[in-house]
Amino acid sequence: MDPRRWGADLRQRYRAADHLHRAGRRFFAQRGNHLASAVAFATVLAAVPLLMVLFAAAGFLLWARPDLVADLETWVVSGFPAPIAETVVPLVDATVSGRVPVASVGFVAAVWAGTTWIAVVREAISAMWELPPRPPASPRRILRDTASLLVLLVAVPASVALTVSATGGLGAALDLLGLADSPAAGVLVSLVGLVLGWGIVWSVLVWLLSRLPGHRMAVRTVAPVAATGALLFEAITVVTTLTIGATSGSLGGAVFGSLLAGLAFLFAAARVLLSLAAWLATADPSTPPGARPPGPRRPSSHPGRACPPDAPAAHADPPQPPGEPR
């Protein structure tokens, strides 16, 4: 059988197959792989100043607790080979002494890189909707991107902390019941961690897909798609974790294997995000390219009746026949 004819018959028989075909065509027509690479690069770029902020936070913690400095240096000397320990111990001292300039530069760079990341992700998702590129950033748009960044910076760590607390509390409860050493307890704790991690990814995807493009979508429309995407993210995370564990037997494998696995994870995650956006953008086969989803209706001049967004105003001049003067 001809594969094209078989594919056409499959799309005619199943609406989901036709939707998947439209989403795939939209993804590749809009150069989804190139956009996913841009999102992955912007993520790496935004991670560097964030690491600077974390580095400075560790410096302030060690400055406030000098006893931790001595314990940390003792642990490094006893746990690492002598050449590595001789390199790490001065780094600890530099962390404490350089905490203020690193925090200042890192904070400014983190805000810039974070707003850039938000803008890149927005443009990539909007491209799946075939929306035209936006003009250069205005002060209002920069403030909105900064607010979006703050929402993510607060929501994601809080969700992760909640997950860690829940799994730790479950482990403590099983320990009190004397079930911590049973195989079922380990499976239960891992399953709870996966479910809570899925919930974190789902909430982030719902927010990105419903708020970041050039329009707002209903959460009830985005939620099922984000749920599937969160499952794919969890699968990618598991594969990445297994890959890092398999390549960490040697020093070269631990360094380069972890680096390549991390980059592959970012690229795959970006592809999943843009594929979900393409799926949402092609939900209605009759929607023309570049069209926005139905938004809130404008109030009509007649009470109790609403006008569609692109309906003409009620007081507009009627069309004139050709050749008739106004």
Summary of the structure (lengths in Angstrom):
residues: 326
radius of gyration: 26.1
end to end distance: 64.0
largest distance: 95.6
contacts: 880
relative contact order: 0.10
helix: 75%
strand: 1%
